[in-house]
Amino acid sequence: MTARKKISEAEIKLKLIGDAENPDAWEAPLRVPRSHASRPEWYGRTKHLDLAAKFYVLSVLHRLGAEANLTYSQPDNVDIAAVRQSGEALTIDVKTLTGTSQWLVEQFSARKHHFVVFVCFEREWRAPQVLPHVYIWSSERLKAFIAREKVTTVSLEDIASQLDATAAWEQFVTQPAA
């Protein structure tokens, strides 16, 4: 058995650059044939769309200057952990609605510095140019509203009309008033 000569990273880069314009140095690109089966109607409406909603919220947080990370399989309804510019930590529970703005109320944790964000794909959820409606409330205010109204299903517009949702995104990057 012969020992292989170890090639440095610099030598590999030089070889790749040298082969870049040589079509004989490369194999044919892989091609995956198009599926002849159509996607089922449910595709995208469950876990796929949930993940898209979480990344949508995460992208807005990053654009606003928050340090935010997606969490996986965390207890207490924590989908995103973030740090405000002030250094204060907060958590976010992202809930996804498709084709409606009616929320079938489910158990959720209510605590300080924890928010519930609803990403609502009401119409045309498959069209990327159509932005979802987003509703944001602190979990404590939302829990109090649900307890006070004693509802099992509620319109997000109704909640928005009773709970002030102005400057919703900004509350993630600025420290709330004491």
Residue, then its C-alpha position, 0 to 999 in steps of 0.5 A: m500500500t502506498a502512502r498518499k501525499k498530503i496536499s495543502e489547502a493552498e495547492i488544492k485552491l491552485k488546482l481548482i483555479g487551474d481547472a476552472e476553465n477546463p471542461d474536461a476536468w469536471e464531471a457532468p452536472l447532476r440532474v434530478p428529473r422533475s416529479h410527475a406527481s403534483r404536490p398534495e394539497w396539504y403540502g406547505r400548510t403544516k410544518h413547512l409553513d410553520l418553519a417559514a413563519k419562524f424564519y420570517v419573524l427571525s429575518v425581521l428581528h435581524r433587520l431591526g438589529a436584534e440578536a435572535n436565534l431560532t430554537y428547536s424543540q424547546p419547552d414553554n412555547v419558545d420558538i425564538a430567543a432574542v436579545r434587545q439592543s439594551g441587552e435584555a433577553l426575551t422569548i417569542d412563540v410563533k403561531t401560524l394561521t393559514g387561510t384565516s385570522q381566527w385563532l382556536v385558542e390553545q394553551f400557551s405560556a404567559r410570563k414577563h419578556h415573552f411574546v406571542v407572534f401570529v403570522c397569518f397567511e390569510r389568502e394566497w399563501r403560496a404567492p411569495q409576493v404576498l406578505p403575511h399579516v403579523y400580530i404581536w402581543s406580550s404573552e401576559r397581555l394576551k393571556a389576560f385578554i383571553a381570560r377576560e373574554k372567556v373565548t375558545t376561538v377569537s379573531l386576531e383583528d378583534i384582539a388587535s382592536q382591543l389591545d394596542a398593537t402599535a410599534a409592535w416590532e419595535q418592542f423587540v429591539t427597544q427596552p419597554a418603559a418601566 
